[in-house]
Amino acid sequence: MGVQQEAGVGTEELEVWIDQDLCTGDGICAQYAPEVFELDIDGLAYVKSADDELLQAKGATTPVPLPLLTDVVDSARECPGDCIHVRRVSDSVEVYGPDAE
């Protein structure tokens, strides 16, 4: 059973953001999905744009590429700071992360 069926997400567009106030700087997310997450020189994790640019604005989101969905979800689940939020683009409902139903 794939992650998509499990959450009833299918091919719906998802985006991810990190709450830096809660980030512990463990870097687990960057190990799981280095294409999406990166630690900055401040020791905190940030999401990256599709063209690999670090997005440092508070609440900055980036699309979750479907092939990386499992890695991004694992990052959110394993994050010690519970600061990774994955939500649907269509209605901003969090599907993975601390505020997911």
N, C-alpha and C positions, 0 to 999 in steps of 0.2 A: 504494500500500500504506500503510494508516494505521498510526499508532503502535501502536494496540491489537493488531492482528494480529501485527505485528513482534515484540512482546514476549510474545504469547500471554496477554495480560492480560484482554482482552474487557471485560466490564462489572464486573469485580471491583473491590471498594472498595480504594482506595489512600489512604495518608496520607503526609505529608511532614514532615520535621523538619530543623532546621539545627544543626550543631555550631558554636556561636559561638566555640569555642577556635580553630577554623581559619578563621573568617570574615575576609576581607580588607577588607570594607566597600566593595567596588566598586559594589554596588547593581545589578548586572546582573539579579539575580533580580527585584528590585522593578520594573525596566523591563519585563521579560517578563511578569510576572504580579503586578501591583500589588494584585490582589484577594486574593492569597495571602501575599505577602511585603512587608515594610516595613523600612526602616532606622530605628532608634531614635536617640535623641539621643546614645547612646554610640558611634554610627557603625557598629554591627553590624546585620546582618539578622536578623529574627525572622519566624516564621509568624504569621498572624492567624487568629482563630476565624471561624466562619461569620458572626458578627455584628460583624466588623471590629475585634475587640479584639486588641491585641498580646499574644502569649503569650510571656512572658519566662522562664518556668520552664525549667530545663535539660532538654533532650530533649523539650520540648513538641511534640506533633504536631497537625496539623490535616488534615481530610479534603481530598483533591484532587478538586475538582469536575470531572466528566467533560469538560465543554466546555473546561476550562482545562488538561487533561492535557498537551497538546502544549507549551503555554507553560511549564508546570512542569518537564517533561522537558528542554526547551531550557535552562531556568535551571540545572538540575543539570549538564547537559553543558558549558555555557559558564562555569560558576562557576570563577574562578581559584583559589579556596581549596579546591575539591573538598569542600565542607562540606554540600551539600544531599543528603539521603537520602530516597528515595521507596520505600516498602515496602507490601506487601499487608497489609491489616488482618487477614485470616483467619489467617495464619501468621507474620507479621512478617518475611517474606523480602524483602530489598531487591531491587527490580527496576530501579531507576535510581539512579545515584550511585556513589561510590567503592567501595562494598562489594558492588555488584551483580555477579552471576556473569557 
